[in-house]
Amino acid sequence: MNAPRILSVQVGRPRQFDVEGDSAKPWTSAIVKAQVPHPVLIGPLGLDGDEQADRVHHGGPDKAVLAYAADHYPTWNSEFPDCGFEQGGFGENLTITGIDESSVCIGDRVRIGDCLMEVSQPRQPCWKLSRRWKFPRLSVLVQQNGRSGWYYRVLRSGVVEADMSVELVDRPFP
């Protein structure tokens, strides 16, 4: 793989979804993220402009930033071409090229500009990912195939933007 870089940065705010033709209740989520074309501050609770609808299960210091491997998108789109997955489509804040779940370890510390972050845990997507894409099995498939993404906790705040390098500075648990 090439040296890791941020391909895109995304933020979102909670919104209500009323799924047409769906018998389920309306639901609220911030899973739909928009790309940010300018530098964004990352602090202990995440990116400026990003929020979570369910703060019991999402966000907080140990889930401040969600990262996802850019290299997964071509695979998803070849497997399910009708979905049209794009960067940010899995609710991630950072779409990163050059690393994925096979090359990331819990405890890894990375530097992006002045920002220092630590991998805190793998992501286990909830039902909202499936509802967002109107694809009932998606959350389960993500868990089964390991293309889930990972969370960072923020050790030192800093500004990030697309095309910045992601430098591994420490790997205490290889």
C-alpha positions in Angstrom: 0.0 0.0 0.0 1.1 3.6 -0.6 1.8 6.0 2.3 -1.5 6.7 4.1 -3.2 10.0 3.2 -6.5 11.6 3.9 -8.6 11.3 0.8 -11.5 13.3 2.2 -12.9 14.8 5.4 -16.7 14.6 6.2 -19.0 16.1 8.8 -22.7 15.8 9.4 -25.5 16.9 11.7 -28.5 14.9 12.9 -31.5 14.9 10.6 -34.8 13.0 10.5 -35.4 10.4 7.9 -38.9 9.5 6.7 -38.3 6.5 4.4 -41.0 6.6 1.7 -42.9 3.3 1.5 -41.2 2.1 4.7 -43.5 0.9 7.4 -40.9 1.6 10.1 -41.0 4.8 12.2 -39.0 7.9 11.2 -35.5 7.9 12.6 -32.8 10.4 13.3 -29.1 10.1 12.5 -26.0 12.0 11.5 -24.7 9.1 9.3 -25.0 11.2 6.2 -21.8 13.2 6.0 -20.8 16.0 3.6 -17.3 16.5 2.4 -15.6 19.5 3.8 -13.4 21.4 1.2 -11.4 23.4 3.8 -9.3 22.7 6.9 -11.3 21.4 10.0 -10.3 21.4 13.6 -10.3 18.0 15.4 -10.7 18.2 19.1 -11.3 15.7 22.0 -14.9 15.1 20.9 -14.4 15.1 17.2 -14.5 17.4 14.2 -15.9 20.9 14.2 -19.3 20.8 12.6 -19.9 17.1 13.2 -22.5 15.8 15.6 -24.1 12.5 16.7 -27.8 11.9 17.1 -27.3 9.1 19.7 -24.6 10.1 22.1 -25.1 7.0 24.2 -23.8 4.7 21.4 -21.9 7.2 19.2 -19.2 9.8 19.7 -17.5 10.7 23.0 -13.8 10.7 23.6 -13.2 7.1 22.6 -15.2 7.4 19.4 -14.2 11.0 18.5 -13.3 10.3 14.9 -14.4 7.5 12.6 -12.0 6.5 9.8 -12.7 4.3 6.8 -10.4 2.8 4.2 -10.9 4.4 0.8 -9.7 1.2 -0.8 -13.0 -0.5 0.3 -15.2 1.6 -1.9 -14.3 0.0 -5.3 -14.9 -3.4 -3.7 -18.3 -2.4 -2.3 -19.3 -0.9 -5.6 -18.3 -3.9 -7.6 -20.3 -6.2 -5.2 -23.3 -3.9 -5.1 -23.3 -1.6 -8.1 -26.8 -0.3 -7.6 -25.8 1.4 -4.3 -23.2 3.8 -5.7 -21.2 4.1 -2.5 -19.1 7.3 -2.3 -16.5 8.7 0.2 -18.3 9.4 3.5 -20.9 6.8 2.6 -20.2 4.7 5.6 -20.6 7.7 8.0 -16.9 8.2 8.4 -15.2 11.5 9.1 -11.9 10.6 7.5 -11.7 8.5 4.3 -8.1 7.3 4.3 -6.1 5.7 1.5 -3.1 3.5 2.1 -4.3 1.7 5.2 -7.2 -0.6 6.2 -8.3 -2.8 9.0 -5.5 -5.3 8.2 -2.8 -2.7 8.8 -4.3 -0.8 11.8 -3.9 -1.9 15.4 -5.7 -0.8 18.5 -3.3 1.6 20.3 -1.7 2.9 17.1 -0.8 6.5 17.4 -0.9 8.6 14.2 0.0 12.2 13.5 -1.9 14.2 10.9 -0.4 17.7 10.9 -0.4 18.8 14.5 -3.2 16.4 15.5 -2.3 13.3 17.4 -4.8 10.4 17.5 -4.9 6.9 18.9 -6.9 4.0 17.4 -9.3 3.1 20.2 -11.5 0.4 18.7 -12.9 -1.1 15.6 -16.3 0.2 14.4 -19.3 -2.0 14.8 -22.0 -0.4 12.6 -25.5 -0.3 13.9 -28.8 -0.7 12.0 -28.7 3.0 10.8 -26.0 2.1 8.1 -28.5 -0.4 6.6 -31.4 2.0 6.8 -29.3 4.8 5.3 -28.6 2.7 2.2 -32.0 0.8 2.2 -29.9 -2.4 2.3 -31.1 -4.5 5.2 -28.0 -6.8 5.4 -25.4 -4.1 5.0 -24.5 -3.7 8.7 -24.1 -7.5 9.1 -22.0 -7.7 5.9 -19.7 -5.0 7.2 -19.1 -6.9 10.4 -18.7 -10.2 8.7 -16.2 -9.1 6.0 -14.2 -6.8 8.4 -14.5 -3.7 6.2 -15.8 -1.8 9.2 -13.5 1.2 9.8 -12.0 2.2 13.1 -12.3 4.9 15.8 -9.7 7.3 17.0 -9.5 9.1 20.3 -7.8 12.6 20.1 -4.7 13.0 22.1 -3.8 16.4 20.7 -6.1 18.7 18.8 -5.2 19.9 15.4 -6.4 21.0 12.0 -6.8 18.4 9.2 -7.8 18.5 5.5 -7.8 16.3 2.5 -4.4 15.2 1.1 -2.6 15.3 4.5 -0.4 12.4 5.3 -1.3 10.0 8.2 2.0 9.2 9.9 2.3 6.2 12.3 4.3 7.4 15.3 3.8 4.5 17.7 2.5 0.9 17.6 2.6 -0.4 21.2 0.4 -3.5 20.3 1.5 -4.9 16.9 
